[in-house]
Amino acid sequence: MQTQSLPQQRPTYRPALRLVDTKTLNHSEWLAIRKQGIGSSDAATAVGLNPYQSPLELWMIKTGRDSAFQKEESSIGYAPMHWGTQLEPLVAKQYQAHTGHRVRRVNAILQHPEHPWMLANIDREVVGTAEVDILECKTAGEFGARHWRDGVPEYVQIQVQHQLAVTGKHAADVAVLLCGQDLQIHRIYRDEAVIARLIELEAKFWHYVQTDTPPPADGSESAAKALQALYPHDNSEELDWSQDSSKSALFGDLIAIRQQADQLKQREEQLKQQIQEQMGDASKALFETGSVTWKRSKDSITLDTKRLLADHPELLHQYSMTRSGSRRFLIQA
């Protein structure tokens, strides 16, 4: 089990308020209450450190613009969130077996006693020991496991520090099941400097929510998706920013970056081709820092839709479907 250094003193903090009991809540009611504040799983997103979600997407969810982000979680066995929920009791049980600590559910949404917009759902509380207070259960598949190579990912550390801030507790264990077979347990202690900064940044994000002001886009795929959902249609208006120096500078930077990207892409292709020339018919090449493979894919059978429709044009009307359009961002310089 990996741990951080144990702090010298254990000051007392005000405990969390029990905002609502979750035993009688259905999923829709639970989501509605979560929109009243920033939950622990929202914390990393709110401060811009979640690799899976942008502050802009979270803002849309918190302000009720989340219809475009309803995830397809109905197909059992597909969604990672579904499997995380299903495996959580197993992870908790194995944690008890490995540590000897007892845990129990916390069937409530908790609220910070001083910052009412700070909420938390705790997977389990650890009882019967003074060493640790909270258990956070995680699962990660082959793709997600790479974030755990150097210990607890930053976005999970922020989630736990948020939980410690809300509850007034001192330490939490993160139990993660990697690829269904490797259980790791990490100890995280309360960090006052991190919590102070977290509260400051979360308050800034919550101000965006309260004032209905979208936070700046961060360049992520999540932010791109959020912008398409926020502004799905154009109104044919033409904006003249030719005399706006700040916006023109922004456009100039975009052009310069695109030119650099094109040059780098061409250089990348050149280096790749030079290696391919040296490989010839070989399938794999090893280097000091890695390797490359150059293998032929298997032949596949595809449907020649162009020929099919030429021979049977009536099928186009019988099986046609409308694909929703989206706004395209085109640059002219």
C-alpha positions as CSV (number, residue, x, y, z in Angstrom):
1,M,0.0,0.0,0.0
2,Q,1.4,3.4,-1.0
3,T,1.0,6.3,1.5
4,Q,1.9,9.9,1.8
5,S,3.8,11.2,4.8
6,L,1.6,11.2,8.0
7,P,1.0,14.7,9.3
8,Q,2.4,15.6,12.7
9,Q,-0.8,17.1,14.1
10,R,-4.5,16.2,13.7
11,P,-6.5,19.4,14.2
12,T,-10.3,19.2,14.5
13,Y,-12.5,20.4,11.7
14,R,-16.3,21.0,11.6
15,P,-18.0,17.8,10.3
16,A,-20.1,17.8,7.1
17,L,-23.8,18.6,7.1
18,R,-26.1,15.8,6.0
19,L,-27.9,17.5,3.1
20,V,-30.2,14.7,2.1
21,D,-30.6,11.0,2.7
22,T,-30.1,9.0,-0.5
23,K,-31.8,5.8,0.4
24,T,-35.2,7.0,-0.8
25,L,-33.9,9.0,-3.8
26,N,-34.2,7.7,-7.4
27,H,-31.4,8.4,-9.9
28,S,-33.1,11.5,-11.4
29,E,-33.7,13.1,-7.9
30,W,-30.1,12.4,-7.0
31,L,-28.8,14.1,-10.2
32,A,-31.1,17.1,-9.5
33,I,-29.6,17.6,-6.1
34,R,-26.1,17.2,-7.4
35,K,-26.8,20.2,-9.7
36,Q,-27.1,22.4,-6.5
37,G,-23.3,22.3,-6.0
38,I,-19.9,20.8,-6.9
39,G,-19.6,17.1,-5.9
40,S,-16.4,15.4,-5.2
41,S,-16.4,13.7,-8.6
42,D,-16.9,17.2,-10.1
43,A,-14.0,18.8,-8.3
44,A,-11.2,18.0,-10.8
45,T,-13.3,19.1,-13.7
46,A,-14.3,22.4,-11.9
47,V,-10.6,23.3,-11.5
48,G,-9.6,22.2,-15.1
49,L,-7.7,19.0,-14.2
50,N,-10.0,16.2,-15.4
51,P,-8.7,14.5,-18.6
52,Y,-12.2,13.3,-19.4
53,Q,-14.3,16.4,-19.0
54,S,-14.0,20.1,-19.4
55,P,-15.2,22.9,-17.1
56,L,-17.4,24.1,-20.0
57,E,-19.2,20.7,-20.2
58,L,-19.6,20.6,-16.4
59,W,-21.0,24.1,-16.5
60,M,-23.6,23.0,-19.0
61,I,-24.7,20.1,-16.8
62,K,-24.9,22.3,-13.7
63,T,-27.0,25.0,-15.5
64,G,-29.4,22.4,-17.0
65,R,-28.1,22.4,-20.5
66,D,-27.1,18.7,-20.3
67,S,-29.7,17.1,-22.6
68,A,-26.9,16.8,-25.2
69,F,-24.7,14.9,-22.8
70,Q,-27.1,12.2,-21.8
71,K,-24.9,9.1,-21.9
72,E,-26.0,5.8,-23.4
73,E,-25.8,3.8,-20.2
74,S,-28.8,1.7,-20.9
75,S,-26.8,-1.1,-22.5
76,I,-25.7,-3.2,-19.5
77,G,-22.1,-4.2,-19.6
78,Y,-21.0,-1.4,-21.8
79,A,-20.6,1.9,-19.9
80,P,-17.5,2.1,-17.6
81,M,-19.7,3.9,-15.0
82,H,-22.0,0.9,-14.9
83,W,-19.2,-1.5,-14.2
84,G,-17.6,0.9,-11.7
85,T,-20.9,0.8,-9.7
86,Q,-21.3,-3.0,-10.0
87,L,-17.8,-3.7,-8.8
88,E,-17.7,-1.1,-6.0
89,P,-19.0,-3.6,-3.3
90,L,-16.4,-6.1,-4.4
91,V,-13.6,-3.6,-4.2
92,A,-14.8,-2.5,-0.7
93,K,-14.9,-6.2,0.4
94,Q,-11.4,-6.9,-0.9
95,Y,-10.2,-3.7,0.9
96,Q,-11.5,-5.0,4.2
97,A,-9.8,-8.4,3.6
98,H,-6.5,-6.8,2.8
99,T,-6.4,-4.2,5.5
100,G,-8.6,-5.6,8.3
101,H,-10.5,-2.3,8.5
102,R,-14.3,-2.3,8.6
103,V,-16.3,-0.1,6.3
104,R,-19.9,1.0,6.0
105,R,-22.0,2.9,3.5
106,V,-22.8,6.6,3.8
107,N,-26.3,6.9,2.4
108,A,-26.3,10.7,2.2
109,I,-25.2,13.7,0.1
110,L,-22.9,15.6,2.4
111,Q,-22.4,19.4,2.4
112,H,-19.5,21.6,3.6
113,P,-20.5,23.5,6.8
114,E,-19.1,26.8,5.4
115,H,-19.3,26.5,1.7
116,P,-22.8,25.2,0.8
117,W,-21.9,24.6,-2.8
118,M,-19.3,22.0,-1.9
119,L,-21.1,18.6,-1.8
120,A,-19.8,15.0,-1.5
121,N,-20.9,11.4,-1.9
122,I,-18.7,9.1,0.0
123,D,-18.3,5.5,-1.2
124,R,-17.7,4.1,2.3
125,E,-16.5,5.4,5.7
126,V,-13.9,3.4,7.5
127,V,-14.8,2.6,11.1
128,G,-13.0,1.2,14.1
129,T,-9.6,2.8,13.4
130,A,-8.0,6.1,13.8
131,E,-5.7,5.6,10.8
132,V,-8.1,6.5,8.1
133,D,-11.6,7.8,7.7
134,I,-12.8,7.4,4.1
135,L,-12.6,4.7,1.4
136,E,-12.9,5.7,-2.2
137,C,-13.4,2.7,-4.6
138,K,-12.2,2.8,-8.1
139,T,-11.9,0.5,-11.1
140,A,-9.9,1.0,-14.3
141,G,-9.7,-1.1,-17.5
142,E,-6.8,-1.4,-19.8
143,F,-7.2,2.1,-21.1
144,G,-7.7,3.8,-17.8
145,A,-5.0,1.8,-16.0
146,R,-2.3,3.9,-17.6
147,H,-3.3,6.9,-15.4
148,W,-2.3,4.8,-12.4
149,R,1.2,3.9,-13.4
150,D,2.7,6.5,-11.1
151,G,0.2,6.2,-8.2
152,V,-3.1,8.0,-7.7
153,P,-3.9,10.2,-10.7
154,E,-4.2,13.9,-10.0
155,Y,-7.9,14.1,-10.8
156,V,-8.6,11.4,-8.2
157,Q,-6.4,13.1,-5.6
158,I,-8.4,16.2,-6.1
159,Q,-11.6,14.3,-5.7
160,V,-10.4,12.9,-2.3
161,Q,-9.1,16.2,-1.1
162,H,-12.6,17.6,-1.8
163,Q,-14.1,14.8,0.2
164,L,-11.7,15.5,3.1
165,A,-12.6,19.2,2.9
166,V,-16.3,18.6,3.0
167,T,-16.2,16.0,5.8
168,G,-13.5,17.5,8.0
169,K,-11.7,14.2,8.0
170,H,-8.0,13.6,7.9
171,A,-7.2,10.6,5.7
172,A,-8.7,8.5,3.0
173,D,-7.7,5.2,1.3
174,V,-8.2,4.8,-2.5
175,A,-8.7,1.2,-3.4
176,V,-8.5,0.6,-7.2
177,L,-9.0,-2.6,-9.1
178,L,-6.9,-2.4,-12.3
179,C,-7.9,-4.6,-15.3
180,G,-10.0,-6.7,-13.0
181,Q,-7.1,-8.4,-11.3
182,D,-4.7,-6.0,-9.6
183,L,-6.0,-4.4,-6.4
184,Q,-3.9,-1.4,-5.2
185,I,-4.5,0.6,-2.0
186,H,-3.2,4.2,-1.7
187,R,-3.4,6.4,1.4
188,I,-4.1,10.1,0.9
189,Y,-3.8,12.6,3.8
190,R,-5.6,15.9,4.2
191,D,-3.5,18.7,2.6
192,E,-4.5,22.2,3.8
193,A,-2.7,24.1,1.1
194,V,-4.3,22.0,-1.6
195,I,-7.8,22.3,0.0
196,A,-7.4,26.1,0.3
197,R,-6.5,26.4,-3.4
198,L,-9.3,23.9,-4.3
199,I,-11.9,26.0,-2.5
200,E,-10.7,29.1,-4.3
201,L,-10.9,27.6,-7.7
202,E,-14.2,25.8,-7.1
203,A,-15.7,29.1,-5.9
204,K,-14.6,30.7,-9.2
205,F,-16.3,27.9,-11.2
206,W,-19.4,28.1,-9.1
207,H,-19.6,31.8,-9.8
208,Y,-19.8,30.9,-13.5
209,V,-22.8,28.7,-12.7
210,Q,-24.5,31.3,-10.5
211,T,-24.1,34.0,-13.1
212,D,-24.9,31.7,-16.0
213,T,-21.6,32.7,-17.6
214,P,-19.8,29.9,-19.6
215,P,-16.2,29.3,-18.5
216,P,-13.4,29.6,-21.1
217,A,-13.0,26.7,-23.4
218,D,-9.8,24.7,-22.7
219,G,-9.0,23.1,-26.1
220,S,-10.2,19.7,-25.1
221,E,-12.5,17.4,-27.0
222,S,-15.0,17.8,-24.2
223,A,-15.0,21.5,-24.7
224,A,-15.4,21.2,-28.5
225,K,-18.4,18.9,-27.9
226,A,-19.8,21.4,-25.4
227,L,-19.5,24.3,-27.8
228,Q,-21.3,22.4,-30.5
229,A,-24.1,21.6,-28.1
230,L,-24.2,25.2,-26.7
231,Y,-24.3,26.8,-30.1
232,P,-25.7,24.1,-32.5
233,H,-27.1,26.6,-35.1
234,D,-25.7,29.7,-36.9
235,N,-28.0,32.6,-37.7
236,S,-26.2,33.9,-40.9
237,E,-24.9,37.0,-39.1
238,E,-21.5,38.2,-40.1
239,L,-19.3,39.8,-37.5
240,D,-16.7,42.3,-38.5
241,W,-13.7,42.1,-36.2
242,S,-11.2,43.5,-38.6
243,Q,-10.7,46.6,-36.4
244,D,-10.6,44.6,-33.1
245,S,-6.9,44.1,-32.4
246,S,-7.4,41.5,-29.6
247,K,-9.6,39.3,-31.7
248,S,-7.4,39.8,-34.8
249,A,-4.4,38.7,-32.7
250,L,-6.3,35.6,-31.6
251,F,-6.9,34.8,-35.3
252,G,-3.3,35.5,-36.2
253,D,-2.1,33.1,-33.5
254,L,-4.5,30.4,-34.8
255,I,-3.1,30.8,-38.4
256,A,0.5,30.6,-37.1
257,I,-0.2,27.5,-35.0
258,R,-1.9,25.8,-37.9
259,Q,1.2,26.5,-40.1
260,Q,3.5,25.0,-37.5
261,A,1.2,22.0,-37.1
262,D,1.3,21.4,-40.9
263,Q,5.1,21.7,-40.9
264,L,5.4,19.3,-38.0
265,K,3.0,16.8,-39.6
266,Q,5.0,16.9,-42.8
267,R,8.2,16.3,-40.8
268,E,6.6,13.5,-38.9
269,E,5.6,11.8,-42.2
270,Q,9.1,12.2,-43.6
271,L,10.7,10.6,-40.5
272,K,8.2,7.7,-40.7
273,Q,8.9,7.1,-44.3
274,Q,12.7,7.1,-43.7
275,I,12.2,4.4,-41.1
276,Q,9.9,2.4,-43.5
277,E,12.6,2.6,-46.2
278,Q,15.1,1.1,-43.8
279,M,12.7,-1.6,-42.6
280,G,11.9,-2.9,-46.1
281,D,10.0,-6.1,-45.7
282,A,10.6,-6.4,-41.9
283,S,7.6,-6.4,-39.6
284,K,9.1,-4.8,-36.5
285,A,12.0,-2.6,-35.5
286,L,13.4,-2.0,-32.0
287,F,15.1,1.2,-30.9
288,E,16.7,2.4,-27.6
289,T,13.5,4.1,-26.5
290,G,10.8,2.0,-28.1
291,S,9.7,0.1,-31.2
292,V,7.6,0.3,-34.4
293,T,5.6,-2.3,-36.3
294,W,4.8,-2.2,-40.0
295,K,2.4,-5.1,-40.7
296,R,-0.2,-5.7,-43.4
297,S,-3.8,-5.8,-42.1
298,K,-6.1,-8.7,-42.9
299,D,-8.2,-8.4,-46.0
300,S,-11.8,-7.5,-45.2
301,I,-15.1,-7.7,-47.0
302,T,-17.2,-4.4,-47.3
303,L,-20.5,-3.6,-48.9
304,D,-20.3,-1.7,-52.2
305,T,-23.1,0.6,-51.5
306,K,-22.6,2.7,-54.7
307,R,-23.1,-0.4,-56.9
308,L,-25.9,-1.7,-54.7
309,L,-27.9,1.5,-55.1
310,A,-27.1,1.7,-58.8
311,D,-28.7,-1.8,-59.2
312,H,-31.5,-1.2,-56.7
313,P,-32.2,2.5,-56.4
314,E,-35.5,1.8,-54.6
315,L,-33.5,0.7,-51.5
316,L,-32.3,4.3,-50.9
317,H,-35.9,5.5,-50.2
318,Q,-36.7,2.3,-48.2
319,Y,-33.7,2.5,-45.9
320,S,-32.7,6.2,-45.9
321,M,-32.2,8.1,-42.7
322,T,-31.5,11.7,-41.8
323,R,-28.2,12.5,-40.2
324,S,-28.1,15.6,-38.1
325,G,-25.8,18.3,-39.4
326,S,-23.3,20.2,-37.3
327,R,-21.5,23.5,-37.6
328,R,-18.1,23.4,-39.4
329,F,-15.3,25.8,-38.5
330,L,-13.6,26.8,-41.7
331,I,-10.6,29.2,-41.9
332,Q,-9.8,31.5,-44.8
333,A,-6.5,33.4,-44.7
